[in-house]
Amino acid sequence: MEANFPLLSVLIWLPVVGGLAVLIADALARKGVLPGGGDRWLALLVAVVTFVLSIPLWTGFERGTAAMQFVEQVAWIDMLNSQYLLGVDGFSMPLILLTTFITPLVVIAGWTSVKERPAQYFAAFLILEGLMIGVFSALDGLLFYVFWEAMLIPMFLIIGIWGGKRRVYATLKFFLYTFLGSVLMLVALIYLYLQAGSYAILDFHGLPLTITQQTWIFLAMLIAFAVKVPMWPVHTWLPDAHVEAPTGGSVVLAAIMLKMGGYGFVRFSLPITPDASMALDWLLIGLSLIAVVYIGFVALVQSDMKKLIAYSSIAHMGFVTLGFFIIFGIMNNTGSTQGAALALQGAMVQMISHGLISGALFLCVGVMYDRLHSREISAYGGVANTMPKFAAFMVLFAMANAGLPGTSGFVGEFFVILAAFQANFWYALLAATTLILGAAYTLWLVKRVIFGEIANEGVAGLKDINAREFGLLAVLAFGVLLLGVWPAPLVEVMNASIEALLEHVSVSRL
């Protein structure tokens, strides 16, 4: 459906311009032209307005069609036949809403904890928000790549300036992993452009590529998307980035940026290279199951709360990639797309759910770190005695992380495990170990941090969460519970796009 109002452009550029306005307001305040402290309120205003403006994406989205909606098309680089082409479908629209929902929470979370260069901190997150929305809405390959690479810059600054003691190491590792992985994706996009005559992603979907061409393109893009998810063994940058990043950086990294790898698989790998995806599904399934099982054991031995949650994120994102690539086995075994649709639904719900749960857990760690300035599990114990309200939220999010029924963490994983039985019993069995491992490392964390006797004087002096922190955690708790008991609206939005993708990949190009 054509958009009369350029809604997607507004959602992309309003935060970017708003971030620049925050920097200007801070500069004018330093010169005495404007009163100080307005940068926080301006950043919050821009983030909230962006979220409010994104709501029509949901209310105005036409269910039952896989066609791109809210489409915008303007000539950009004529000599390359590349256009400023935007649009959303059932895969991208929920991820944009997740982005606009999380960003105001990040601004509020850093309201008092960011003492050094607060204007630059908030501006970086606003600019990052606009660029991430650009990634999810771009329908031109070159435009997608520009947004994909540009968003590394604000995150690079967020970790590098406001991070921990080893922030330089973590920042360089994050940047090199993601940038080098993306170089091969650019090569693949240029090759596709030479084949299609344009950079339009939907034109790429219809190319009659040979299995050799598909395989090379698939592998080139796999590296970029696998690093972003991240998949084993290219996951090692994530724990370092999470540990050193400020709380807001960890929230955005886990809640949104990791989802771009999963989004890349459904927007590029599966529809452009379906035969190669089917031929190499064993590789992706194997790497996904390693993430679920092996990384779950790695999470068990962590002594740093952020590292434990970071490794947990890798394990949970393994369900996303598993759901995407068991579809071929399901269709071969059953001869229908019903089970495959369940797998894709589970993977997409898992992405949204993980965004809410991981963001909430990193905010919880931030709440405790602001008080005791330690992320070590051994520094805590008996927090429930001094922070009962906080403890209630922490336990809820921990249980959701373990996949407790009634929370969003259960829905996606259950869908994927249920679908995996139709592909291979052993896939389902190995995937189901997350129900044990997830509960093990999550309960281990909760037992040592929240419950028991008060461990030390630091814990004894803790003050419970204030109204601002309570509001942040309550909003995320509402989202986790709502998606857990009523996932139907989210699934309904995705169904048409999922059916269209399955119909597309079930027909061989060869």
TIVEXGU-63578 format. One record per residue: residue in three letters; x, y, z of N, C-alpha, C, O in turn. Coordinates in steps of 0.02 Angstrom, whole numbers, plus 50000, padded with zeros to 5 digits. Atoms other than C-alpha are relative to their C-alpha. Layout:
ALAXYZXYZXYZXYZ ...
//
This chain:
MET500424994150000500005000050000500445006150000500915006550039 GLU499614993850006500685017149952499835004650059499255005450078 ALA500114995549943500915029250096499945007149975500385009649940 ASN500084992950016500235046850072500465004250043500725009450021 PHE499554996649953501255052250222500644995950006500604989950018 PRO499365003849998503115047450222500174997850071500665000150100 LEU499945002049930502945038750391500684996950015500994998650065 LEU499365003449986504495027850376500585004949998501045004450039 SER499474994950002505585042550326500015004250064500545005850090 VAL500054996249938504955052250476500294996050058500664998750099 LEU499755004249946505335037550591500764999149997501094998350048 ILE499275000650008507095036350520500355006550018500835006650057 TRP499624993749996507585054550513499835004450059500235008650079 LEU500174996149941506655061950661500494998750057500745003550087 PRO499505001249947507795053150788500705002649982501065005150025 VAL499344997750021509335057350685500055007650008500535010250037 VAL500014992749993508885075850674499925001950073500235006750096 GLY500084998749928508315075250856500654999250038500805003050084 GLY499355001049968510015068450907500465005949987500825008150032 LEU499594994150016510885082750817499745006150038500145010350060 ALA500294994449962509675094950901500214999850073500325005050104 VAL499785000749931510155087951071500725002650007500885005950056 LEU499314997549998511995091451032500025007649995500415010850030 ILE500024992750008511585109150975499755003350064500025008450086 ALA500284997249938510525112351131500524999950055500575004650095 ASP499475000449949511965106451240500545005349988500785008450036 ALA499494995050016513195117751149499765007050018500145011150044 LEU500284993449984512045132751169499945000950076500035006450102 ALA500034999649927511805128651354500685001550030500735005150079 ARG499324998749975513685128651379500195007349990500595010050029 LYS499854992950012513745146151305499535004650038499605010750034 GLY500464996049961512345151851418499405002649962499005006449989 VAL500564997850040511105154551277499364996650022498824999750024 LEU500575003849976509935140751341500144997550070500724996650089 PRO499895002849933509665134351518500274992849996500104989249949 GLY499715006750000510625118451562499504994750018498984996250047 GLY500435005649983509845101251580499454998549951499094993549958 GLY500545001150048508665102951432500144994449951499684991949918 ASP499835005250048509615089951330499644993550016499424990049971 ARG500345006249981508855075551430499265000349979499004995549950 TRP500714999550016507085081951408499885000149925499384997349901 LEU500074999950073507335085351223500094992949971499714990949927 ALA499905006950023508025067651197499404995750015499194991749974 LEU500605004049982506545060151291499415001949956499044997549935 LEU500564997850043505315070651191500064997049931499564994449904 VAL499905002850067506065065051025499874992450001499544989949955 ALA500105007349996506085046651080499274998250008499024993649976 VAL500715001549989504285047051142499595001749938499154997849919 VAL500374998150061503645056350987500114994849945499654993149909 THR499855005150050504525043650876499604993750013499334990649967 PHE500405005949983503675029450970499265001149983498934996749954 VAL500714998550014501965037850957499874999949925499364997349902 LEU500094999950073502215040650771500064993149968499814992049913 SER499935006750028502665022350747499374995850011499294990649978 ILE500615003949986500985016350817499574998949938499294993549930 PRO500395001350062500095019050647500274994449957499914991749915 LEU499755005950036501255005750577499604993850019499454989549977 TRP500405005749975500274993450685499275000749983498954996249957 THR500724999150010498545000950674499815000449926499274998349908 GLY500154999350071498655004650488500254994349957500174994449896 PHE499725005650038499494988350439499454995449977499034993350016 GLU500535004350029498424977950323500194992750009500674990349979 ARG499895007249989498344959950383499784996049939499364998349900 GLY500225004450054498184945650261500345001049933500154997849885 THR499644999050062499364952250128500755000150014500975002750065 ALA499275000149993501224949450103500325005949964500935006649965 ALA499734994350037501414965249997500325005050048500125005750105 MET499684994849961502564978850059499515005850010499155007749965 GLN500464994649983501624992850146500395006150023500975005750040 PHE499694993549983501975011150186500615001349954501125003749977 VAL499434999650047503075011150030500165007349982499725011449970 GLU499754993550023504135026349987500544998749949500974994449959 GLN499515001150054505145027649827500205006649970499785010349943 VAL499734993850027506255042049773500664998349966501054994249991 ALA499375001050034507685042449648500585001950046500545007050081 TRP499434998749956509365041649737500645000349960500895005849948 ILE499395000150041510885036249635499824997049933499834990949924 ASP500275002350064510265035349456500504995749962500314990849931 MET499515003750040511895029149380500084992750023500314988549984 LEU499985006849974511805013649491499314996850004499244991250027 ASN500695002349996509915011849476499834998150072499494993050085 SER500145001049930509845013049665499535005450024499625011350008 GLN500514995249980508345021249746499935000350076500114995650112 TYR500184999349930507835027849915499314996650006498794999749997 LEU500595004250003506575013649932499884997050069500294993250095 LEU500175002449933505705009950097499334996449999498914997749956 GLY500645003549993504304998250149500064994950056500614993150077 VAL500005005049946503794985850284499514994449984499034995349947 ASP500465005650004502974968850294499954996850069500154999950118 GLY500105003249935502564956450432500634998250036500624997050096 PHE499365001449968504404952950464500315006350031500575006150086 SER499644993949979505044970850480499605004550046499895007750090 MET500404995249961503584980550555500054998850076500155003650113 PRO499935001049927503634972050729500685002050026500745004350083 LEU499324998349977505514974850738500095007550004500465010050047 ILE499984992749996505304993450702499645002350064499895006750099 LEU500364998249939504004994550841500414998350063500405002150111 LEU499565001749944505204985550958500545005350010500705007150066 THR499474994849997506544998450916499735006450030500055009350074 THR500274993749974505425013450948499754999350072499715004350108 PHE500235001349931504775005351109500595000150049500535002750104 ILE499425000849955506495001651183500375006750010500615008050065 THR499594994049995507325018451145499795004950055500235007250091 PRO500184995649944506285029451264500194997050068500385000650114 LEU499815003249937506615016651401500745000850014500955001850072 VAL499284999149993508485017951369500165007250022500605008350064 VAL499904993049981508395036951381499835001050074500205004150111 ILE500214999349930507445036051547500484996350046500634998750101 ALA499545003949959508635022651613500655003850014500945003150068 GLY499374996349991510135034151588499905007050028500375011050028 TRP500194993149979509255049451661500485002850052500715008550046 THR499564997549946510315050751819500674996350002501154998950032 SER499395004049994511645037151796500565002549955501145001149968 VAL499494997650047512535045651650500225007050022499855011950014 LYS499754993649975513595059451725500465003549949500485009649946 GLU499514997350046514905061751589499695000849930499454995949901 ARG500254998550067514355070151426499314997149987499224993249940 PRO500675002950009512505065951445499675001749933499334997649904 ALA500314998050064511975075751290500254995649943499864993249901 GLN499725004250053513165065951179499754992850007499654989449957 TYR500255006849987512575049651260499304999249972499174994549935 PHE500695000650024510735052851224499975001149925499574997949891 ALA500004998850072511105059751051500224993849962499944992249909 ALA499765006050033512065043951006499444994849995499384991449944 PHE500545004950002510565033151052499455002049952499154997749920 LEU500514997850047509355043750953500224998949927499834996449886 ILE499755001250069510445043250797500024992649985499844990549930 LEU499995007350009510675024550822499304997349986499214992949944 GLU500695002250010508785022350833499795001249927499514996749896 GLY500194998550069508515030950665500334995449950500024993149902 LEU499635004450047509855020550579499754992950004499734989449953 MET500265006849993509165004250650499324999349966499184994349934 ILE500645000150035507425008550587500134999949925499764996749887 GLY499815000150071508255011950419500174993049976499994991149920 VAL499825006950018508964994250417499374995849990499324992149941 PHE500605004150003507254986550449499525002149944499094998249923 SER500484997650050506344997250320500295000749929499915001849882 ALA499694999150066507594998250176499834994249953499894988449972 LEU500145005050051507054989050018500475000549941500374997349889 ASP499474999450050508574994249916500644997350032500824999350088 GLY499425003349971510144983849943500555004850020500855004050073 LEU499474995149985511354998549937499805004350060500215005750104 LEU500254996049944510265008850055500034995950064500224998550117 PHE499965004549942510154993850172500714999750027500825000150087 TYR499305000649980512044992350174500255006450034500635006250082 VAL499804993649970512275010950212499755000450072500135002250117 PHE500284999849932511115009950362500344994750044500504996150102 TRP499705005549963511874993250416500695001950027500865000450084 GLU499324998049979513635000350422499995006250043500375006750091 ALA500014993649964513175017750485499824999050073500055002850116 MET500215000849930512365011050643500574997550044500524997750106 LEU499435002149960514045003950697500335006050035500625005350088 ILE499644994249975514695021650725499735002350068500125002950115 PRO500234998049934513535027250867500114994650054500264996350111 MET499885005249950513675010250954500744999650018500924998450076 PHE499284999649988515575011250935500165005450051500565004450096 LEU499884994449954515535028051024499694998650069499995000350120 ILE500345001449936514295022251158500434995550043500524996850103 ILE499585004549961515415007851211500685003150014500945002650070 GLY499324997349993517055017051182500055005850048500585006750079 ILE499974994149956516615032751281499724998650069500015000450119 TRP500355001049936515405026951416500074992950027499724991050074 GLY499925007049979516005008951434500454999250061500645004150093 GLY499605001749942517015000251569500755000749988500965004049941 LYS499274999250002518884998451598500314997349935500805000049911 ARG499725003150061519184987251445499585002049939499514998149892 ARG500464997950053518034997351332500345000649932500034999349881 VAL499654999250065519355000751198500074993249967499944992549907 TYR499945006850027519694982151176499324997449975499274994849920 ALA500675002550019517834977851174499735003649939499415000649896 THR500254996150057517434991951052500334998049936499994997049885 LEU499645001950062518774987350928499804993049978499734991749918 LYS500205006850017518284968950937499315000049969499194996649918 PHE500674999450027516454973250909500015002949929499685000349884 PHE500004996750065516844984850763500324995649947500064995149891 LEU499655004150050518084973250676499594993949979499544992449920 TYR500415005950016516974957850688499435001949953499334998849901 THR500604998350039515434966650622500175003349934499835002049884 PHE499824996650062516304977450493500294995149948500094995249890 LEU499705004750047517354963550416499494995049974499524993049915 GLY500535004550023515854951950409499575003249947499334999949901 SER500444996450046514884965350317500325001249932499975002349883 VAL499664998950064516204967550182499804994849949499674996449891 LEU500215005350046515764950750106499285000749979499104999049923 MET500694998750019513934955350111499965005349945499555004849899 LEU499984994950053514344970850007500204996949933499924998749882 VAL499805003450061515224959849880499414996249970499294996449910 ALA500595003750022513664948849870499485004749971499175003149920 LEU500494995250024512544964149849500205002849932499775003849888 ILE499764997450065513624970849707499904994749946499694996349890 TYR500105005450048513564953849621499264999449981499094998549923 LEU500725000350013511664953349639499775005949957499345005149913 TYR500164994150041511564970949567500194998849927499825000649882 LEU499785001450069512554965349414499544995049967499454995249906 GLN500465004950028511334950949391499315002949988498985001349938 ALA500694997450004509724960749421499945006649964499415008349938 GLY500024993450032510184977749350499755005550046499695011250025 SER500214995149951509574986449508500174997450069500364991650077 TYR499865002149932509824986149695499364998450039499394997250099 ALA500635001549966507984982949734500014992950028500124988149991 ILE499965006549967507924968649860499484995249972499624989249964 LEU500525004350027506294961949789500184997549930499954992149910 ASP499745002450064507134960849618500494994350011500514989649971 PHE499535005549984508484950049698499624993550012499874988149995 HIS500385006049982507134938049758499814995949939499724989849944 GLY500235003650059506644933549580500554997849953500414995249899 LEU499445001850044508384930449508500064992449991500044988850041 PRO499895007250011508624913249426500734998150007501094997249958 LEU499305001349986510294909449508500144992550000499724988550022 THR499805007149997511234892949488500184998350072500265002750115 ILE499845002149932511634882649641500695002550021500795004050080 THR499344997449983513454888149631499975007450019500265009550069 GLN500094992949984512964906449626499665000950068499875004950109 GLN500374999549936511734904049768500454998250059500415001550111 THR499585002249945513014894949875500495005450021500585006850080 TRP499524994849983514324908649863499665006150031499915009050078 ILE500374994449973513034922249894499774998550072499825002650116 PHE500245002149934512314912550041500575000350051500485002950106 LEU499445000149953514034910150121500255007150015500435008550072 ALA499774993149990514514928450096499545003650049499775007050095 MET500474996749955512934934450181499964996650068499834999850119 LEU500025003749937513004920750312500495002950051500345003550110 ILE499494997549954514604927950385499765006550033499835007450093 ALA500254993649973513824945350404499444998950050499445001850104 PHE500585001049956512204939050481500184995850061499924996950115 ALA499805004249944513024925650589500375004050053500285002950113 VAL499654995849952514164938550669499515004350038499595005350098 LYS500484995449967512684949850706499544996450048499334999350098 VAL500505003549958511564936250783500184999850074499745001550114 PRO499475003350036512884930750844499954992450008499694989950058 MET500005007249999513084912350803500704997550021501205000850010 TRP499365003249987514434900750868500324998249933499954995749890 PRO499484998049953515924901950836500205007549994500725009550020 VAL499834992950009515884920550787499635004350052499435010050037 HIS500394996749948515034925350950500425003550053500155007050096 THR499584998149943516534930051056500025007650012500215009850066 TRP500004992749989516354948851029499435002150047499495007250081 LEU500604997749964514644949351115500105000450076499945005650105 PRO499914999349927515094945251297500445005950019500305009450067 ASP499554994349986516524957851293499635006649991499695011150032 ALA500364993850013515414971251216499485001350054499405006950076 HIS500514999149948514024968151343500305002050067500045006450101 VAL499704998649935515174968251494500255007250004500185010550055 GLU499714993349999516014984551445499515005549983499625011350001 ALA500484994950021514494993551373499635002850060499544999350110 PRO500444997449948513475005351482499334996449996499194992849948 THR500645003749997511744998951532499595001049937499344996149908 GLY500394998750060510875007551387500274996549939499904994049897 GLY499695003450057512125000551263499864992650000499724989749947 SER500155007249995511864982851327499274998649981499124993749948 VAL500715000950015509974984951315499875000249925499554995849898 VAL500124999350073509984990951134500364994549962500084991849914 LEU499635005350033511314978451084499624993450002499554990149951 ALA500355006449993510334963651152499305000249972499074995549939 ALA500714999750018508564969651118499895001149926499404998649899 ILE500144998150070508764976250941500554997949952500414994749901 MET499475001150050510474974750858500114992749983500264991049926 LEU499925007150014510584955850876499464997549952499574992749916 LYS500565002250042508904954450786500145001349926499814998449883 MET499864998350070509664961750628500304994149963500204993449902 GLY499755006050032510584945550594499434995349981499424992749925 GLY500585004250016508964935650605499585003049944499354999449900 TYR500384996650052508074948650499500344999149932500014998349881 GLY499645000950063509444947050367499874993249968499834992749907 PHE500135006650027509104928450350499334999749963499284996749910 VAL500655000450032507254930850310499915005149943499495004249900 ARG500054995050053507504946250201500464998549941500305000249884 PHE499515001150053509024940350102500134992549988499984990049934 SER499755006850011509674922550129499464995249975499554991949924 LEU500525004850019508064912450122499675001649933499624997149891 PRO500344998750064507164921449978500465000649940500264998949884 ILE499554999050058508694925349869500354993449984500464991949925 THR499635006250012509604908649891499644994050032499924990950077 PRO500385005449967508254895749934500324993149991500314989050038 ASP499705006550011509154880949855500634999050041500754993650069 ALA499405000349958510794884849942499814999650074500144996150113 SER500245000349930509834887650105499794992950017499924990550073 MET500225006849988509084870350087500604995250000500644990750042 ALA499425004450004510734862250038500455000750062500774995950082 LEU499554998749943511654870150185499625000750066499895003250115 ASP500384999249938510264869550314500314996150057500254998150115 TRP499685004049948511234856050408500535004150038500625003350098 LEU499484995849969512624868750440499695004950049499935005650105 LEU500324995149956511464881950511499664996750059499684999350115 ILE500325003649945510494869250613500524997750051500424998350111 GLY499475002249955512114862250684500275005750042500365004950103 LEU499744994349963512784879350732499485002650050499665004850105 SER500534997749955511104883950808499954995550062499874998050118 LEU500055004749943511044868250916500615000550045500564999650106 ILE499414998949959512834871250973499895006150044500085006250103 ALA500144994049961512284888651027499524998550058499625000850114 VAL500505001549948510794881651122500304995950056500194997350115 VAL499755004849950511724867551210500675002350031500725003350091 TYR499334998549975513574872151224500025006850036500305007450090 ILE499994993349969513314890751259499605000150064499745004150109 GLY500375000649937512024885951390500454997750057500405000250113 PHE499525002349950513404876551483500505005550017500705006350075 VAL499534994449988514574891451461499685005150047500025007850091 ALA500354995249957513264902751541500004997750073500015001850119 LEU500035002749932513214891151692500615001850042500555002250103 VAL499384999049961515014894951742500205007350005500755008850028 GLN499824992949998514964913951729499925002850071499465001050107 SER500034996749935515314924451883499775007249993499615010450043 ASP500224993250014514854941051801499284999849974499134996149928 MET500715000250019512974944551786499905001849927499514998649892 LYS500094998050070513144953451620500244994649952499934993449900 LYS499765005450043514174939351546499514994249998499404991249945 LEU500495005549998512904926551603499415001649954499194997349916 ILE500574998150042511484936151520500215000449927499814998849883 ALA499764999750069512554938951364500034993149969499804992149913 TYR499985006950026512884920351343499294997149994499154993349948 SER500705002150004511044917151379499695002649935499304999149903 SER500274997150062510634928851233500224995949939499824994849894 ILE499765004050056511724918651116499614993449995499424991349941 ALA500385006350000510834902651169499295001149976499034997149937 HIS500694998750021509114910351146499955002049927499465000249893 MET500014998350071509544917650977500134993949957499974993849898 GLY499935006350036510034899950927499334997249980499284993849929 PHE500675002250017508174896250929499745003649938499375000849898 VAL500224996150058507894909950801500274996949936499894995549889 THR499715002950061509114902850673499784992749990499714990549934 LEU500265006850006508534885150712499315000149968499174996149923 GLY500674999550028506744890150674500005001749926499584999349888 PHE499974997950071507254898150509500214994349955499974993849898 PHE499705004850046508204883150441499754992850009499974988449971 ILE500305006749998507214867850500499404999649953499104994349946 ILE500615000050042505834873050379500074995249941499574992349919 PHE499915004350059506594863150235499894992750020499574988949983 GLY500115006849977506654846950335499274998550014499024993150000 ILE500715000949985504874849550393499604999149936499184994649931 MET500385000450063504224852550216500154993549964499714990649933 ASN499835006350032505174837350151499674994150034499454989350001 ASN500295005649962504504826050289499244999849998498944994549994 THR500734999749994502704831950294499655001549934499065000049925 GLY500314998250064502414838250117499555006050004499205007549956 SER500414994049993501564853850185500425005450033500975004350057 THR499644994349971502054871050248499745001850070499975006650099 GLN500314998249937501014870750407500514999950058500565004650097 GLY499505000449948502414864750521500565005049991500825007850039 ALA499494995050014503664876050434499775006950021500175010950046 ALA500284993649979502514890850466500065000850076500205006250101 LEU499934999949927502514886250651500715001650021500835005450068 ALA499304998849985504414886250651500185007449990500515010450032 LEU499854992950013504514903550572499635004650049499915009650071 GLN500364996149949503174910250689500384999950066500465005150098 GLY499625000549937504164903750837500635004149999500805007350048 ALA499374996150006505784911550773499865007550006500235011050040 MET500154992849998504974928550747499755002250069499955007550094 VAL500234998349932504064928350915500594999950048500625004150094 GLN499415000449957505694923150997500425006449994500705008750044 MET499624993850008506554938550924499705005750039500055009350074 ILE500334994649964505264950450994500034998750075500185003250114 SER499995001749929505174941251160500695001050030500765003850084 HIS499324999349975507054940751180500195007450007500555009350053 GLY499884992849995507104959451147499745002850066500075006950098 LEU500294997649937505954962551295500354997250061500515000850108 ILE499725003349940506714949851415500735002050011500925003850066 SER499294998449991508554953151382500085007450018500515009150059 GLY499974992949982508264971951386499845001150073500165005050107 ALA500204999349930507394970151554500544997450047500685000550098 LEU499485002849957508764959051627500615004650004500895005550058 PHE499434995449998510134971251577499835006350038500265009250071 LEU500214994349959509124985451653500044998250075500245002350116 CYS499955002249930509014975251814500725000050025500865002250080 VAL499294999949981510894972951816500235007250009500615008850054 GLY499824993049994511064991651786499765003250065500105007350095 VAL500274997549936509944995351936500464998250057500615002350100 MET499565002249946511074985052049500695003149994501015004850044 TYR499334997250009512674991551972500035007350021500545009650048 ASP500014992949979512155009652001500065000750076500295005850101 ARG499994999649927512025005452187500644997250030500925000250076 LEU499415003249970513504993852221500625000449955501174998849977 HIS499444999550048514594996852066500384993449993500994993349990 SER499705006650012514884978352043499504995849961498894996149972 ARG500425004750038514234965551919500134992850021499814988249996 GLU499835006749977514994950752010499444997050041499175000250087 ILE500535003449964513714938252072500194999350074499764999750118 SER499775001049931514774935452228499935006350043499975005850105 ALA500074993749962514544953852278499305000950028499165005550066 TYR500694999249979512694950952307499774993950041500174989550057 GLY500295005449960511544939452404499495002950048499655007450087 GLY500524997549955509904942352494499715006749980499465010450023 VAL500254993550023509404957252386499255000650014499015006250024 ALA500724999749988507574952652412499835002950069499285005550078 ASN500134997449933507734957652594500005007650002499645010650043 THR499954992749999508184975652554499665003349940499505009249943 MET500314997350061507424977852380499444995449977499494992449923 PRO500525004850017505804967752378499655001549934499504996849896 LYS500334998350064504994977252232500454998149942500234994949893 PHE499535001850053506544975452126500064992449993500064989849937 ALA499935007350001506704957052174499424996849963499524991949927 ALA500595002850034504934953652112500085000549924499954995749888 PHE499904999250072505344960851941500574995549975500504992449922 MET499425004050021507034952151932499814992649994500014989349946 VAL500215007150002506264935151971499544998849940499594993749907 LEU500455000750057504894937951841500394999549935500274995049895 PHE499625000050062506134942051704500464993949995500584991249941 ALA499585006050000507274927751756499594993849981499824989649943 MET500435005750017505824915451746499805000349926499764995149893 ALA500144999350072505364922451574500604997849959500524994749906 ASN499395002050035507164919851522500084992449999500374989549953 ALA499975007349996507014901751577499434996649962499404990549958 GLY500545002850040505444899551470499404997850041499084992950023 LEU500585001749959504114899151606499355001149961499255006549933 PRO500654999050033502364896351531499635006050029499635007050090 GLY500334993949979501344912251537500415006249988500165011849993 THR499574994550019502824922951489500194999449927500124994049897 SER499835000150072503424927751315500574995249985500634992849929 GLY499435004550012504994917151337499794992949984500174989249954 PHE500255006850013503944901351328499754999249929499854994049898 VAL500385000750062502974905051168500454998249941500344993249907 GLY499585001250058504354906251039500384993450003500404989749954 GLU499625006349993505394891951107499544994049993499744989049962 PHE500475005650006503874880651121499814998949927499784993149905 PHE500175000650071503374884250941500574996549961500454992049922 VAL499435002750037505134880350877500114992750019500244988549975 ILE499905007049979505314864350981499454995649971499594990149947 LEU500565003850027503584858450926500104998849925499984993349900 ALA499885000750072504024861750743500604995549987500604991749938 ALA499395003950010505744853550763499854992550000500204988749966 PHE500185007150000504914836750800499804997649931499904991849914 GLN500215001950068504234837050622500594999849951500544997149896 ALA499405000350042505984839450553500444994150019500644990149977 ASN499575005349976507014827750661499944999650076499995004650111 PHE500095000849928506754820550834500595002650040500515005550093 TRP499404998149964508554823850884500085007650003500345010350052 TYR500004992649998508424842250836499585002450059499785006750098 ALA500464997849947506944843950952500274998350069500215002250115 LEU499735002149935507794834251092500555004650023500565006850080 LEU499454995549983509364844851087499755007050015499995010350062 ALA500274993349988508374860951074499655000450067499685005550101 ALA500375000149937507314855851222500455000150061500225001450117 THR499544999649943508874854951332500035007150028500235008150085 THR500004993149974508694873851346499525000750058499615005150101 LEU500474999749944507224870651463500354998150066500165000450119 ILE499625001949941508464862551582500585004950012500665007550067 LEU499424995649993510014873051549499795007250017500095010450059 GLY500244993249987509034889451544499775000850072499925005850105 ALA500214999749930508234885451710500594999550047500605002750100 ALA499425001049956509914880151782500385006550009500495008750066 TYR499594994049990510914895851747499575005950024499835010350058 THR500434994649976509424907351778499864999450074499925004250112 LEU500145001049928508974899651946500645000750041500625003050098 TRP499354999149967510824899251991500135007450013500365009350067 LEU499924992749992510884918051962499535002850053499755006550097 VAL500504997349954509274921652057500154997850072500105001850118 LYS499875002649933509734910552204500575003950034500515005650093 ARG499424996849969511414918952233499945007550007500245010550052 VAL500064992749998510904936852198499405002350041499465006850083 ILE500634997649971509094938452257499844996950068499655000550114 PHE500245003449940508764925352390500554998750051501135000250039 GLY499535001549947509584919852551500075005650050499715010650047 GLU499874994849951510254929852696500385005849968500715004949917 ILE499624994150025510964947352670500744998450004501004996850058 ALA499325002650005512724943752613500535004750029501035002450056 ASN499484995349978513664959652661499695006850016499095007850007 GLU500244993449981513514977552718499755003949940499285007949945 GLY500224996550061513354983752539499284998349983498895002849968 VAL500695002150014511774973552511499535002650055498975004550040 ALA500424997749944511124978452683499815007449992499295009550016 GLY500134992950009511224996752632499645001849936499545007849922 LEU500344998750064510314994952465499315003250011498965001450058 LYS500674997150000508775005652433499614997349942499884996449887 ASP500425002950052507324998752333499925004949942500095010849948 ILE500064996050061506915005152159499545006050011499055005750048 ASN500414994049996506225022652141499444999749948499374994849912 ALA500585000050045504685027652039500224999449927499894996149887 ARG499765000350069505695030051879500204992849982500014990349929 GLU499785006850014506505012851890499414995150002499374990549962 PHE500595004349997504855004751942499605000549935499384995449908 GLY500374999050063503995012251789500324996449942499984993249901 LEU499645003350054505345005851671499884992450002499694989449952 LEU500065007349994505284988051737499274997849994499144992349968 ALA500715001950005503374988051749499784999849927499404995449908 VAL500184999950071503194992751565500254993749965499894990649926 LEU499725006050032504354978551512499664993750027499544989049989 ALA500355005849971503494966351632499314999249967499104993649953 PHE500645000350034501824970751553500074997049930499674992949909 GLY499895002750067502524967251379500164992650001499914988849959 VAL499815007149994503284950551433499384995750015499304990349986 LEU500595003949982501654944751511499475000149945499154995149931 LEU500514999550053500524951251372500174995549942499734991949917 LEU499815004350056501514942551236499984992750021499874988349980 GLY500015006949975501594926951346499314997050000499244991049985 VAL500685002849996499714925151366499595001549938499074998349927 TRP500394998150059499134933251203500455001649941500505007449921 PRO499554998950057500374930951059499635000649933499935002149882 ALA500385000350063498964929950929500065006349957500175005649897 PRO499954994050044499014948250869500675000449965500695002349906 LEU499344999850032500884947250837500064994749946500324996049892 VAL499975005450049500734930450748499575001749939499765000349882 GLU500454998250056499284937050643500335004949952500245004449891 VAL499664995150042500324951550580500524996749954500624998949898 MET499465003350037501704939750522499764994849950500124993249903 ASN500205006150036500664925750446500045000549925500314996049892 ALA500004999350073500444932450269500715000149972500854997049921 SER499304999750022502304936350252500334993250007500734991249964 ILE499725006749991502754919250322499764995249946500164991549918 GLU500275004450052501594910250201500315001549932500474997049894 ALA499704998150064502284920150054500734997749995500954995449943 LEU499305002350000504084916150104500044992549990500454990149951 LEU499995007350007503714897650121499804997849930500094993149902 GLU500195001650069502844897249952500585001549952500684998049903 HIS499444998050042504354906049878500574995050004500854993149953 VAL499425004449993505684894549951499854992849984500304988849972 SER500175007050016504714878549917500064998449926500054992649907 VAL499925000950073504914881249729500735000949982501015006349990 SER499304999750016506664877149670500125004549939499725004849893 ARG499824995850057507534889449554500344995949945500424998249888 LEU499585003850046508504875449470499594996249948499874992849906 
//
